[in-house]
Amino acid sequence: AAGEAQCLSYTGCNFLRQRLVLATLSGRPLKIRKIRAKEEDPGLRDFEASFIRLIDKVTNGSRIEINQTGTTLYYQPGLLYGGSLEHDCSPSRGIGYYLESLLCLAPFMKHPLKIVLRGVTNDQVDPSVDVLKATALPLLKKFGIDGESLDIKINRRGMPPKGGGEILFACPVRKVLQPVQFTDPGKIKRIRGTAYSVRVSPQMANRMVESARGILNKFLPDIYIYTDHMKGVNSGKSPGFGMCLTAETINGTILSAELASNAQGQGAAVLPEELGQNCAKLLLEEVYRGGCVDSTNQSLALLLMTLGQRDVSKVLLGPLSPYTIEFLRHLRSFFQIMFKIEAKTPEEEHMGGEKVLMTCVGIGFCNLSKTIR
C-alpha cells in the first residue's frame, strides 16, 4: 500500500524516456495518462512501444500495463538485470533514441550489459551512434565507469527510412559513482571527426571533409576527419551520408556536432559541400556555447551527479536545453534533489556564451543488485 501512494502521475507523451528511466532507477511506479489523446491516431507510437519493450528486456519483474487505445501507461519498475540482449529498434527513430537511455541505466545493472541494437544509426533527429561513442563514453569514464568492456561498436550503418544498421553496446557495472569537479573546460587542442557514406559514391565523404576543413583550418591545425565508407551488407538498406565532428580540449572536454543528409525521398538533395560547411559551423556554435559537457549529454551528466556518493559534484554547462530543464524538474520529483544553478557571464569566463555552474550533493545511490564476486 505504501508503494501505491508513491506512484507519480503525468499527462501527455512528452519526455516519456526521461520518466521511464528515472522511475526504473528510483524504483517508483509511474502512471502516464492522455498520451496523444486528442489526435486522430491516439496513443503510443511504434518507437515508444519499442522503447518500452527495451526497458522490459533490461529489467526483471517490471509490470507494464497499457490500455486498449494506448493512451494510458502504468509502469511498475522491476530490478535492472542486464546480461546479453538483442533489440530491434523502430526505424522511425535513430538508435541514439534508445542508446541515450541505456547509457543512463547500464552502470546499475545486476550483470554487465551487452546489447545488440538494430535500426537507424544516423538520422537528423536523434544523436547518432558516432556522437554518443565520442562524447558519452568519455563522460561515463569521468564518473568512474570505465574498463575495457565499455564500448560502442558500429557493425553496420543504417540510414533512414529503412535502417538496417547494427551496433554493439557493452558497459560494466559499478557499485557507486565518483563525485566530479568539472568546472574548467580548457582550450581546444584538436578536432576529430567521421564523414560517412553508405550506398552513395565514396567521393561524397571526401567532399564533406574538404569543405569542413576549409572552415576549421582557420582556427587550429590539428584536424583529422576519417572517411568511413561501408559497402555491401554493412551499408544498411537506404542511401545517405553525413558527418560528425568532435572538438577536444586540453582538459578532456569533448564537444560535438553532426549533420546527416535528408532521408531518401524526403526533402531536397543536400550537397556534401554544404553539409560539411554547416557541420563545421555547428561545431563552432557548440564551442561558443561551451561548458564541460556538450548539449547532447547535459542530462546524462546531471543524472550521474545526482546518483553519485553523498559528496559535492560541480559541472560547468553551456546554456541548458529545454530537454535538460525538464529533466531537472523530473529529478526533483523522483529523487527530491535540487541543483544549485549559478549563471556565469562570458566576462567571468573570458569566452563564448553564457554558462551555468551546476552544483549538487549526490544521493549516494548504491547499486544493490550488482553481483559481488
KEROMAR-415538 format. One record per residue: residue number from 1; x, y, z of N, C-alpha, C in turn. Coordinates in steps of 0.05 Angstrom, whole numbers, plus 5000, padded with zeros to 4 digits. Example, Ala and Ser with C-alpha at 12.3 -4.5 7.8 and 13.67 -1.06 7.14 Angstrom:
# KEROMAR-415538
PT    i    nu    nv    nw   cau   cav   caw    cu    cv    cw
PT    1  5264  4886  5156  5246  4910  5156  5264  4934  5156
PT    2  5257  4955  5142  5273  4979  5143  5258  5001  5157
***
This chain:
# KEROMAR-415538
PT    i    nu    nv    nw   cau   cav   caw    cu    cv    cw
PT    1  5017  4976  5000  5000  5000  5000  5017  5025  5000
PT    2  5040  5023  5014  5058  5047  5015  5068  5054  4987
PT    3  5073  5033  4970  5082  5037  4943  5062  5051  4926
PT    4  5036  5045  4930  5015  5057  4914  5015  5088  4918
PT    5  5019  5096  4943  5017  5125  4949  5040  5140  4935
PT    6  5062  5126  4930  5086  5139  4918  5084  5141  4888
PT    7  5062  5130  4876  5060  5130  4847  5059  5158  4835
PT    8  5077  5164  4817  5077  5191  4805  5059  5190  4780
PT    9  5045  5212  4776  5027  5212  4753  5032  5236  4735
PT   10  5032  5231  4709  5038  5252  4689  5017  5251  4667
PT   11  5016  5272  4651  4999  5271  4628  5015  5278  4603
PT   12  5007  5267  4580  5020  5274  4555  5043  5256  4547
PT   13  5051  5259  4522  5071  5240  4511  5099  5251  4514
PT   14  5103  5276  4522  5130  5287  4523  5147  5275  4545
PT   15  5172  5273  4540  5192  5264  4560  5186  5236  4570
PT   16  5175  5219  4553  5169  5192  4561  5194  5177  4571
PT   17  5216  5180  4556  5240  5165  4563  5251  5174  4590
PT   18  5252  5200  4594  5262  5210  4620  5246  5198  4643
PT   19  5220  5197  4640  5203  5188  4662  5207  5158  4667
PT   20  5209  5142  4646  5213  5114  4649  5240  5107  4661
PT   21  5261  5122  4652  5288  5117  4662  5290  5124  4692
PT   22  5279  5147  4699  5281  5156  4727  5264  5138  4745
PT   23  5241  5129  4734  5224  5111  4750  5239  5085  4755
PT   24  5253  5075  4735  5268  5050  4738  5290  5053  4759
PT   25  5304  5075  4758  5327  5079  4776  5317  5084  4805
PT   26  5295  5099  4807  5286  5106  4834  5267  5085  4846
PT   27  5258  5066  4828  5240  5045  4837  5212  5054  4843
PT   28  5205  5078  4833  5178  5088  4838  5159  5083  4815
PT   29  5135  5072  4821  5116  5067  4799  5107  5093  4786
PT   30  5096  5091  4762  5091  5114  4745  5066  5110  4729
PT   31  5049  5131  4727  5026  5129  4710  5025  5153  4692
PT   32  5023  5148  4666  5022  5170  4647  4995  5168  4633
PT   33  4980  5190  4634  4953  5190  4621  4953  5208  4597
PT   34  4931  5206  4582  4926  5224  4559  4949  5226  4540
PT   35  4960  5202  4532  4982  5203  4512  4970  5207  4485
PT   36  4974  5231  4474  4963  5239  4448  4933  5234  4446
PT   37  4919  5239  4468  4890  5231  4470  4873  5246  4449
PT   38  4881  5270  4441  4864  5285  4423  4871  5283  4394
PT   39  4891  5267  4388  4900  5265  4360  4883  5243  4345
PT   40  4884  5245  4318  4869  5226  4302  4879  5197  4307
PT   41  4905  5195  4311  4917  5169  4316  4928  5170  4345
PT   42  4910  5164  4365  4918  5168  4393  4937  5147  4403
PT   43  4949  5152  4426  4965  5132  4440  4994  5132  4433
PT   44  5008  5111  4442  5037  5108  4439  5044  5103  4410
PT   45  5066  5115  4401  5076  5110  4374  5093  5084  4374
PT   46  5099  5074  4350  5114  5048  4349  5141  5050  4362
PT   47  5155  5074  4359  5181  5076  4371  5180  5077  4402
PT   48  5158  5088  4412  5155  5089  4441  5149  5061  4452
PT   49  5132  5046  4437  5126  5019  4445  5151  5002  4445
PT   50  5168  5006  4424  5193  4992  4422  5211  4999  4446
PT   51  5211  5024  4454  5227  5033  4477  5218  5019  4503
PT   52  5191  5017  4506  5180  5004  4530  5188  4974  4530
PT   53  5188  4962  4506  5197  4934  4505  5226  4931  4513
PT   54  5242  4951  4505  5271  4950  4511  5274  4952  4542
PT   55  5260  4970  4555  5261  4973  4584  5253  4947  4597
PT   56  5233  4934  4585  5224  4909  4596  5245  4887  4594
PT   57  5261  4889  4572  5282  4869  4568  5305  4872  4588
PT   58  5312  4897  4594  5336  4901  4611  5329  4899  4641
PT   59  5303  4898  4647  5295  4895  4676  5283  4868  4680
PT   60  5280  4861  4706  5268  4835  4713  5245  4841  4732
PT   61  5221  4832  4724  5198  4835  4742  5184  4862  4740
PT   62  5188  4876  4717  5173  4901  4713  5144  4895  4706
PT   63  5126  4912  4715  5098  4908  4708  5090  4932  4690
PT   64  5081  4925  4666  5074  4947  4647  5045  4942  4638
PT   65  5028  4962  4642  5001  4959  4633  4994  4983  4615
PT   66  4983  4976  4592  4976  4997  4573  4946  4992  4566
PT   67  4930  5013  4566  4902  5009  4559  4898  5004  4529
PT   68  4873  4998  4521  4869  4989  4493  4877  5010  4472
PT   69  4871  5035  4478  4877  5056  4458  4907  5064  4460
PT   70  4921  5055  4480  4949  5063  4483  4953  5091  4494
PT   71  4932  5102  4506  4934  5130  4516  4942  5131  4546
PT   72  4940  5108  4560  4948  5107  4588  4968  5085  4592
PT   73  4990  5092  4607  5011  5073  4612  5016  5072  4642
PT   74  5016  5048  4653  5024  5045  4681  5049  5028  4681
PT   75  5069  5037  4696  5095  5023  4697  5104  5020  4725
PT   76  5108  4995  4733  5119  4990  4760  5146  4977  4755
PT   77  5168  4991  4762  5194  4982  4754  5203  4957  4769
PT   78  5218  4939  4755  5230  4916  4768  5259  4922  4773
PT   79  5275  4902  4776  5304  4905  4780  5319  4906  4754
PT   80  5339  4923  4753  5355  4924  4728  5372  4899  4727
PT   81  5370  4884  4705  5382  4858  4704  5406  4857  4685
PT   82  5403  4868  4661  5426  4868  4643  5430  4841  4629
PT   83  5456  4834  4624  5462  4809  4611  5465  4814  4581
PT   84  5465  4792  4565  5469  4794  4536  5442  4795  4523
PT   85  5436  4816  4508  5410  4820  4496  5412  4829  4467
PT   86  5389  4828  4454  5386  4839  4426  5360  4854  4425
PT   87  5360  4876  4410  5335  4891  4407  5333  4903  4379
PT   88  5310  4900  4366  5306  4914  4341  5291  4940  4346
PT   89  5305  4962  4341  5293  4988  4346  5274  4996  4323
PT   90  5255  5012  4329  5236  5021  4308  5252  5040  4289
PT   91  5249  5036  4262  5265  5053  4244  5255  5082  4243
PT   92  5232  5088  4256  5223  5116  4255  5239  5134  4273
PT   93  5256  5123  4291  5275  5139  4306  5302  5126  4305
PT   94  5323  5142  4310  5350  5131  4309  5356  5113  4333
PT   95  5377  5097  4330  5386  5080  4353  5393  5098  4376
PT   96  5403  5122  4370  5410  5141  4392  5388  5146  4412
PT   97  5363  5145  4402  5340  5149  4419  5339  5128  4441
PT   98  5347  5104  4435  5346  5082  4454  5372  5081  4470
PT   99  5394  5087  4456  5420  5085  4469  5424  5106  4491
PT  100  5413  5130  4486  5416  5151  4507  5405  5142  4534
PT  101  5383  5128  4533  5371  5118  4558  5386  5095  4569
PT  102  5397  5077  4552  5413  5055  4561  5438  5064  4575
PT  103  5449  5086  4565  5474  5097  4578  5468  5105  4607
PT  104  5443  5114  4612  5436  5122  4639  5432  5098  4657
PT  105  5422  5076  4646  5415  5052  4662  5438  5032  4665
PT  106  5454  5029  4644  5473  5007  4642  5492  5004  4666
PT  107  5503  5025  4678  5521  5021  4700  5509  5008  4725
PT  108  5482  5008  4726  5468  5000  4751  5455  4973  4748
PT  109  5463  4957  4728  5451  4931  4724  5462  4911  4743
PT  110  5449  4887  4744  5460  4865  4761  5483  4852  4746
PT  111  5480  4847  4720  5502  4836  4704  5510  4856  4684
PT  112  5536  4857  4676  5545  4876  4655  5527  4873  4630
PT  113  5520  4896  4619  5502  4896  4596  5518  4892  4570
PT  114  5509  4874  4553  5520  4872  4526  5496  4870  4508
PT  115  5491  4891  4492  5466  4890  4476  5471  4898  4447
PT  116  5458  4883  4430  5460  4889  4401  5434  4904  4394
PT  117  5437  4928  4383  5414  4944  4374  5414  4946  4344
PT  118  5391  4942  4332  5389  4944  4303  5370  4966  4295
PT  119  5376  4980  4274  5358  5002  4265  5373  5023  4250
PT  120  5365  5048  4255  5377  5071  4241  5400  5082  4258
PT  121  5425  5081  4247  5447  5091  4264  5451  5121  4263
PT  122  5444  5133  4240  5448  5162  4237  5423  5174  4224
PT  123  5411  5193  4238  5389  5208  4225  5390  5237  4233
PT  124  5369  5252  4227  5371  5281  4232  5358  5288  4259
PT  125  5346  5269  4272  5330  5275  4297  5346  5269  4322
PT  126  5356  5244  4324  5368  5235  4349  5399  5237  4346
PT  127  5412  5238  4369  5442  5238  4368  5451  5212  4355
PT  128  5470  5213  4338  5479  5189  4324  5497  5172  4342
PT  129  5500  5147  4334  5517  5129  4349  5545  5140  4351
PT  130  5555  5152  4329  5582  5163  4329  5586  5184  4351
PT  131  5567  5202  4353  5569  5224  4372  5568  5213  4401
PT  132  5550  5194  4406  5548  5182  4433  5574  5167  4440
PT  133  5586  5154  4420  5611  5140  4425  5633  5160  4432
PT  134  5633  5182  4417  5655  5202  4421  5652  5219  4446
PT  135  5627  5223  4455  5623  5242  4477  5613  5229  4503
PT  136  5594  5210  4501  5582  5199  4525  5600  5179  4539
PT  137  5616  5164  4524  5633  5144  4537  5655  5158  4554
PT  138  5669  5179  4543  5688  5193  4560  5675  5205  4585
PT  139  5650  5214  4582  5636  5226  4605  5631  5204  4626
PT  140  5623  5180  4618  5619  5158  4638  5646  5153  4652
PT  141  5668  5154  4637  5694  5149  4650  5700  5169  4672
PT  142  5692  5193  4668  5697  5214  4688  5684  5206  4715
PT  143  5662  5192  4714  5648  5184  4738  5657  5157  4749
PT  144  5678  5147  4737  5689  5122  4747  5677  5097  4734
PT  145  5662  5101  4712  5651  5078  4698  5670  5072  4674
PT  146  5689  5055  4678  5707  5051  4655  5716  5022  4655
PT  147  5736  5016  4640  5745  4988  4637  5744  4981  4607
PT  148  5756  4959  4600  5758  4951  4572  5731  4944  4561
PT  149  5712  4936  4579  5686  4927  4568  5668  4950  4562
PT  150  5676  4975  4567  5658  4998  4559  5663  5005  4530
PT  151  5643  5000  4513  5648  5004  4485  5622  5007  4469
PT  152  5624  5022  4447  5602  5022  4428  5615  5016  4401
PT  153  5606  4995  4389  5618  4986  4364  5598  4987  4341
PT  154  5605  5000  4319  5586  5002  4297  5592  4979  4277
PT  155  5575  4960  4276  5579  4937  4257  5569  4944  4229
PT  156  5545  4957  4229  5534  4965  4203  5522  4992  4206
PT  157  5523  5008  4185  5509  5033  4186  5481  5030  4173
PT  158  5462  5045  4184  5435  5044  4172  5424  5073  4171
PT  159  5416  5082  4147  5405  5109  4144  5375  5106  4142
PT  160  5360  5128  4150  5331  5127  4146  5324  5127  4117
PT  161  5301  5118  4107  5278  5108  4124  5279  5079  4131
PT  162  5297  5063  4118  5294  5034  4123  5313  5023  4144
PT  163  5334  5038  4151  5352  5029  4172  5370  5006  4163
PT  164  5371  4985  4179  5389  4963  4172  5416  4965  4186
PT  165  5419  4984  4203  5445  4987  4218  5446  4968  4242
PT  166  5470  4964  4253  5472  4947  4276  5496  4956  4293
PT  167  5491  4959  4319  5513  4967  4337  5514  4948  4361
PT  168  5537  4947  4374  5540  4932  4398  5548  4952  4421
PT  169  5532  4951  4442  5539  4969  4465  5544  4951  4489
PT  170  5568  4955  4501  5575  4940  4525  5583  4959  4547
PT  171  5574  4953  4572  5581  4971  4594  5584  4955  4620
PT  172  5605  4960  4635  5609  4946  4660  5590  4957  4682
PT  173  5587  4943  4704  5570  4953  4726  5588  4966  4747
PT  174  5576  4985  4762  5591  4998  4784  5573  4998  4808
PT  175  5586  4995  4832  5570  4996  4856  5564  5025  4864
PT  176  5584  5042  4862  5579  5071  4868  5593  5088  4847
PT  177  5585  5113  4845  5597  5131  4825  5614  5151  4840
PT  178  5635  5161  4827  5652  5181  4839  5639  5208  4835
PT  179  5642  5226  4855  5634  5254  4850  5654  5268  4832
PT  180  5646  5288  4817  5664  5301  4798  5665  5331  4804
PT  181  5688  5343  4798  5691  5372  4798  5701  5379  4770
PT  182  5682  5388  4753  5689  5390  4725  5681  5419  4716
PT  183  5698  5438  4724  5689  5466  4720  5706  5482  4700
PT  184  5728  5471  4692  5745  5486  4673  5747  5470  4647
PT  185  5733  5479  4626  5734  5464  4601  5761  5464  4588
PT  186  5776  5486  4591  5803  5487  4578  5801  5494  4549
PT  187  5824  5499  4537  5825  5507  4509  5824  5483  4490
PT  188  5814  5488  4466  5811  5466  4447  5838  5460  4434
PT  189  5845  5434  4434  5871  5427  4423  5869  5412  4396
PT  190  5847  5398  4392  5845  5383  4366  5816  5378  4359
PT  191  5812  5373  4333  5786  5366  4323  5788  5340  4308
PT  192  5769  5322  4315  5768  5296  4301  5740  5293  4290
PT  193  5737  5275  4271  5711  5271  4260  5709  5247  4242
PT  194  5685  5241  4234  5680  5219  4216  5661  5229  4194
PT  195  5669  5226  4169  5650  5231  4147  5643  5204  4136
PT  196  5617  5197  4137  5609  5170  4128  5591  5172  4104
PT  197  5592  5151  4087  5574  5150  4064  5566  5121  4061
PT  198  5541  5116  4056  5531  5089  4051  5514  5089  4026
PT  199  5519  5070  4009  5503  5067  3984  5503  5092  3966
PT  200  5524  5108  3969  5528  5131  3950  5558  5130  3943
PT  201  5567  5147  3926  5595  5147  3918  5613  5153  3942
PT  202  5635  5139  3944  5654  5144  3967  5665  5172  3965
PT  203  5664  5184  3942  5674  5212  3938  5659  5231  3956
PT  204  5634  5225  3962  5617  5243  3979  5632  5250  4005
PT  205  5643  5229  4017  5656  5233  4043  5680  5253  4040
PT  206  5696  5249  4019  5719  5267  4015  5710  5295  4010
PT  207  5688  5299  3996  5678  5326  3991  5669  5340  4016
PT  208  5657  5324  4034  5649  5336  4060  5673  5344  4076
PT  209  5693  5327  4076  5718  5332  4092  5731  5358  4082
PT  210  5734  5360  4055  5746  5384  4044  5733  5410  4053
PT  211  5706  5410  4051  5692  5435  4057  5692  5441  4087
PT  212  5691  5420  4104  5692  5425  4133  5720  5436  4141
PT  213  5741  5424  4129  5768  5433  4135  5772  5462  4127
PT  214  5759  5469  4104  5761  5497  4094  5754  5517  4116
PT  215  5735  5510  4133  5727  5529  4154  5744  5525  4179
PT  216  5748  5499  4187  5761  5494  4213  5791  5500  4213
PT  217  5804  5497  4189  5833  5502  4189  5841  5531  4196
PT  218  5821  5549  4195  5827  5577  4202  5832  5579  4232
PT  219  5823  5559  4247  5824  5561  4276  5847  5545  4289
PT  220  5851  5520  4279  5873  5505  4290  5882  5484  4270
PT  221  5908  5476  4272  5919  5458  4251  5912  5428  4256
PT  222  5909  5420  4281  5906  5392  4287  5878  5382  4282
PT  223  5873  5376  4256  5846  5367  4249  5849  5341  4233
PT  224  5834  5321  4241  5835  5296  4226  5806  5285  4224
PT  225  5797  5283  4200  5769  5273  4196  5771  5247  4180
PT  226  5763  5225  4193  5764  5199  4179  5741  5197  4159
PT  227  5746  5182  4138  5724  5176  4119  5717  5147  4123
PT  228  5691  5143  4125  5681  5116  4131  5661  5108  4110
PT  229  5670  5092  4092  5651  5084  4070  5645  5054  4073
PT  230  5620  5048  4080  5613  5020  4084  5599  5009  4059
PT  231  5607  4985  4051  5596  4974  4027  5581  4948  4033
PT  232  5565  4939  4013  5553  4913  4015  5533  4911  4038
PT  233  5534  4889  4052  5515  4883  4074  5517  4904  4096
PT  234  5542  4915  4100  5546  4933  4123  5535  4961  4118
PT  235  5524  4966  4095  5515  4993  4089  5485  4997  4094
PT  236  5472  4978  4106  5443  4982  4112  5426  4980  4087
PT  237  5402  4992  4089  5383  4988  4068  5376  5014  4052
PT  238  5386  5037  4062  5380  5063  4048  5405  5078  4044
PT  239  5406  5094  4022  5430  5110  4017  5430  5135  4034
PT  240  5454  5146  4038  5456  5171  4053  5485  5177  4060
PT  241  5489  5201  4071  5516  5208  4080  5514  5229  4102
PT  242  5535  5233  4116  5534  5253  4137  5561  5255  4151
PT  243  5561  5272  4172  5587  5277  4184  5583  5282  4214
PT  244  5602  5273  4230  5601  5281  4258  5629  5291  4266
PT  245  5630  5313  4280  5655  5326  4288  5657  5328  4318
PT  246  5681  5325  4329  5684  5330  4358  5709  5347  4362
PT  247  5706  5366  4381  5729  5383  4388  5737  5375  4416
PT  248  5763  5370  4420  5772  5361  4446  5791  5382  4459
PT  249  5787  5387  4485  5803  5407  4498  5826  5394  4514
PT  250  5844  5412  4524  5867  5402  4539  5858  5388  4565
PT  251  5834  5395  4575  5825  5383  4600  5806  5359  4595
PT  252  5805  5351  4570  5789  5327  4565  5759  5331  4561
PT  253  5751  5357  4557  5723  5362  4550  5720  5355  4520
PT  254  5697  5343  4513  5692  5337  4485  5666  5349  4476
PT  255  5667  5366  4456  5642  5379  4446  5637  5368  4418
PT  256  5612  5364  4411  5606  5351  4385  5585  5365  4369
PT  257  5585  5359  4343  5564  5369  4325  5562  5349  4303
PT  258  5538  5347  4291  5534  5328  4269  5512  5336  4251
PT  259  5513  5326  4227  5492  5330  4207  5489  5305  4190
PT  260  5465  5300  4181  5461  5277  4163  5445  5287  4139
PT  261  5448  5273  4116  5433  5281  4092  5403  5274  4096
PT  262  5386  5287  4080  5358  5280  4082  5353  5251  4075
PT  263  5332  5240  4087  5326  5212  4082  5317  5209  4053
PT  264  5321  5186  4042  5315  5181  4014  5285  5187  4009
PT  265  5280  5204  3988  5253  5210  3982  5240  5232  3999
PT  266  5256  5244  4017  5245  5266  4033  5262  5291  4031
PT  267  5249  5313  4024  5264  5338  4022  5283  5339  3999
PT  268  5295  5363  3995  5313  5367  3972  5340  5352  3977
PT  269  5354  5347  3956  5380  5334  3958  5400  5355  3970
PT  270  5417  5345  3988  5436  5362  4001  5464  5358  3988
PT  271  5478  5380  3983  5505  5377  3972  5524  5370  3994
PT  272  5542  5351  3990  5561  5344  4011  5578  5368  4020
PT  273  5584  5387  4001  5600  5411  4009  5585  5427  4029
PT  274  5559  5432  4024  5543  5448  4042  5541  5434  4069
PT  275  5537  5408  4069  5534  5393  4094  5559  5395  4110
PT  276  5582  5392  4097  5608  5394  4111  5611  5422  4124
PT  277  5605  5443  4108  5608  5470  4119  5589  5475  4142
PT  278  5564  5467  4139  5544  5471  4160  5552  5456  4186
PT  279  5563  5432  4182  5571  5416  4205  5594  5430  4220
PT  280  5613  5441  4205  5635  5456  4217  5624  5480  4233
PT  281  5605  5494  4221  5593  5517  4234  5579  5509  4260
PT  282  5565  5486  4258  5551  5476  4282  5571  5470  4305
PT  283  5594  5459  4297  5614  5453  4317  5624  5479  4330
PT  284  5628  5499  4314  5638  5525  4325  5617  5537  4343
PT  285  5591  5533  4336  5569  5543  4353  5570  5528  4380
PT  286  5575  5502  4379  5576  5486  4404  5600  5495  4421
PT  287  5622  5501  4408  5646  5510  4422  5640  5537  4436
PT  288  5624  5554  4421  5617  5580  4432  5599  5576  4457
PT  289  5580  5558  4455  5563  5552  4478  5580  5541  4501
PT  290  5599  5524  4494  5619  5515  4513  5608  5498  4535
PT  291  5621  5501  4558  5615  5484  4581  5633  5459  4580
PT  292  5631  5443  4601  5648  5419  4602  5635  5394  4591
PT  293  5609  5397  4584  5594  5374  4573  5578  5386  4550
PT  294  5577  5373  4527  5563  5385  4504  5533  5382  4508
PT  295  5517  5396  4492  5488  5398  4497  5474  5371  4495
PT  296  5486  5352  4480  5473  5325  4477  5473  5311  4504
PT  297  5494  5314  4520  5497  5298  4544  5492  5312  4570
PT  298  5480  5336  4569  5475  5351  4593  5459  5334  4614
PT  299  5438  5321  4604  5421  5307  4623  5435  5282  4634
PT  300  5452  5269  4618  5467  5246  4628  5486  5254  4650
PT  301  5499  5277  4646  5518  5287  4667  5503  5293  4693
PT  302  5480  5306  4690  5464  5314  4714  5454  5289  4729
PT  303  5446  5269  4714  5437  5244  4726  5459  5231  4742
PT  304  5483  5229  4730  5505  5216  4743  5514  5231  4768
PT  305  5512  5258  4767  5518  5275  4790  5498  5269  4812
PT  306  5473  5266  4805  5451  5261  4824  5456  5234  4839
PT  307  5464  5214  4823  5467  5187  4834  5494  5183  4848
PT  308  5511  5203  4848  5538  5200  4859  5537  5196  4890
PT  309  5561  5193  4901  5562  5190  4930  5554  5216  4944
PT  310  5549  5214  4970  5540  5238  4984  5562  5258  4987
PT  311  5568  5271  4964  5591  5289  4963  5583  5310  4942
PT  312  5598  5333  4942  5590  5354  4924  5602  5349  4896
PT  313  5585  5351  4875  5594  5349  4848  5588  5376  4834
PT  314  5607  5385  4818  5602  5410  4803  5609  5406  4774
PT  315  5591  5416  4756  5597  5415  4728  5589  5441  4715
PT  316  5607  5451  4698  5600  5476  4683  5587  5469  4656
PT  317  5563  5479  4651  5549  5472  4626  5545  5498  4610
PT  318  5541  5494  4584  5532  5516  4567  5503  5521  4573
PT  319  5489  5538  4557  5461  5543  4562  5445  5517  4562
PT  320  5427  5514  4582  5412  5489  4585  5392  5486  4562
PT  321  5390  5462  4551  5370  5457  4531  5343  5453  4544
PT  322  5321  5457  4530  5294  5453  4542  5291  5425  4554
PT  323  5303  5406  4540  5302  5378  4549  5315  5375  4577
PT  324  5338  5389  4580  5352  5387  4605  5337  5401  4628
PT  325  5323  5423  4621  5308  5438  4641  5285  5420  4652
PT  326  5272  5406  4634  5251  5388  4642  5262  5365  4658
PT  327  5286  5356  4651  5300  5334  4665  5305  5342  4694
PT  328  5313  5367  4698  5318  5376  4726  5293  5375  4742
PT  329  5270  5382  4729  5244  5380  4744  5238  5352  4751
PT  330  5243  5334  4733  5238  5305  4738  5256  5294  4760
PT  331  5281  5303  4760  5300  5294  4781  5289  5302  4808
PT  332  5276  5326  4809  5265  5335  4835  5242  5317  4843
PT  333  5225  5310  4823  5201  5293  4831  5210  5265  4839
PT  334  5229  5253  4825  5236  5225  4830  5256  5222  4853
PT  335  5275  5240  4855  5296  5237  4875  5297  5259  4897
PT  336  5278  5278  4895  5277  5300  4914  5304  5314  4915
PT  337  5316  5319  4892  5343  5331  4893  5341  5358  4878
PT  338  5354  5378  4889  5354  5404  4876  5383  5412  4870
PT  339  5387  5424  4847  5413  5433  4839  5416  5463  4846
PT  340  5440  5471  4853  5445  5499  4856  5455  5508  4828
PT  341  5442  5528  4817  5448  5537  4790  5459  5566  4791
PT  342  5484  5569  4783  5495  5596  4782  5501  5604  4753
PT  343  5492  5627  4745  5498  5637  4718  5526  5649  4718
PT  344  5541  5642  4697  5568  5654  4694  5568  5670  4668
PT  345  5574  5696  4671  5574  5712  4647  5599  5708  4631
PT  346  5598  5714  4604  5622  5710  4587  5647  5725  4598
PT  347  5642  5748  4611  5665  5764  4621  5681  5748  4642
PT  348  5666  5734  4660  5680  5719  4681  5696  5696  4669
PT  349  5684  5684  4648  5697  5660  4636  5715  5667  4613
PT  350  5716  5693  4605  5733  5703  4583  5726  5692  4556
PT  351  5704  5678  4553  5699  5667  4526  5671  5657  4522
PT  352  5662  5657  4497  5638  5643  4490  5612  5655  4502
PT  353  5592  5639  4501  5565  5647  4510  5563  5645  4540
PT  354  5538  5649  4550  5533  5647  4578  5534  5618  4587
PT  355  5545  5614  4611  5547  5587  4622  5532  5584  4648
PT  356  5527  5560  4656  5515  5556  4683  5532  5535  4698
PT  357  5537  5541  4723  5552  5523  4740  5531  5507  4757
PT  358  5530  5481  4752  5510  5464  4766  5524  5450  4789
PT  359  5512  5453  4813  5524  5440  4837  5503  5424  4851
PT  360  5510  5400  4860  5491  5385  4876  5506  5365  4894
PT  361  5492  5355  4914  5503  5334  4931  5490  5309  4923
PT  362  5505  5288  4916  5494  5263  4907  5476  5250  4928
PT  363  5459  5232  4919  5440  5219  4938  5453  5194  4949
PT  364  5477  5187  4940  5490  5163  4950  5477  5138  4940
PT  365  5469  5139  4914  5456  5116  4902  5475  5092  4902
PT  366  5465  5069  4910  5483  5046  4912  5470  5023  4895
PT  367  5486  5012  4878  5475  4990  4861  5474  4964  4877
PT  368  5450  4960  4889  5447  4937  4906  5445  4911  4891
PT  369  5437  4912  4866  5433  4887  4851  5459  4876  4839
PT  370  5481  4892  4841  5506  4883  4829  5516  4857  4842
PT  371  5523  4838  4826  5533  4813  4837  5561  4817  4848
PT  372  5565  4813  4873  5592  4817  4884  5608  4791  4880
PT  373  5631  4793  4866  5647  4769  4862  5671  4770  4880
***
